[in-house]
Amino acid sequence: MSHRYRLRWLLIGGPLILAVVLALLWVRAGQYTEVAVRRGNMIEAVYGLGRVMADQKYEIRLALMASVEALYVREGEAVAAGTPLIKFRETPVFRAPFAGTITAVQYRSDEIVMPQGVVLQLQNLKDRYIEVPLEQQGALRVAEGQPVNIVVESVQGKKWTGVVSALFPHNDLFLAHIRVDDLPGNILPGMTADVVIAVQEHRNVMLVPVAAIQGGTMVVKRAGRRLKIPVTVGSVKENDAAILGGDLRDTDRILVER
């Protein structure tokens, strides 16, 4: 290659290469949005679908076949403690052990009652709690005394607070009982509720967009340089993630892919 030819190549090709590089850099820069690091509180939570339960429930069952001699109550009736409920020809009168509402009557007078089946059910609809089944991973993080937020889907704009009152295994399940002091009377046993159990709160942590995290790393702009840094992600809420460790600084500009 002659000297004249090399000079011509540099004069023509050099600016062309520079233009291509600048264009690539411009396109690459246009793929990101810069976001500032924020500080805030983040609560780690365990979520579940619970069922409202009556704290007091009384069921009448028989061990042997018998016939109903007299039925004194009907379904939906509110009764006081000591109220006669039902009498079988072979037994004394069964009475209500507490004040409540008759929620089931399965037999009528003169009918034959089969053994072990529920004949009559009484529940105290005023004293209720919420029972939540949990997976093992969630149960390991839940403990008595933790605060709980409760939402009933059909009740718009209303949220109640409660506390975990018990945690125990039951038939290969892990159950949490949630005590709610101000649950209104129209929330009845058998209804479902969404519960959020706060298991840990991180205060004044760095918050970043979830979209900025890729495989435990983030791309940031620091002192005019673009860096790929490792981060330790904590809890995630909606579009934000809490950063608990790594190389992220408050002065960094987070680069989020568009």
Secondary structure, 3 states (H helix, E strand, C coil): CCHHHHHHHHHHHHHHHHHHHHHHHHHHHHCEEEEECEEEEEEEEEEEEEEEEECCEEEEECCCCEEEEEECCCCCCEECCCCEEEEECCCCEEECCCCEEEEEECCCCCCEECCCCEEEEEECCCCEEEEEEECHHHHCCCCCCCEEEEECCCCCCCCEEEEEEEEEEECCEEEEEEECCCCCCCCCCCCEEEEEEEEEEEEEEEEEEHHHCECCEEEEEECCEEEEEEEEEEEEECCEEEEEEECCCCCCEEEEEC
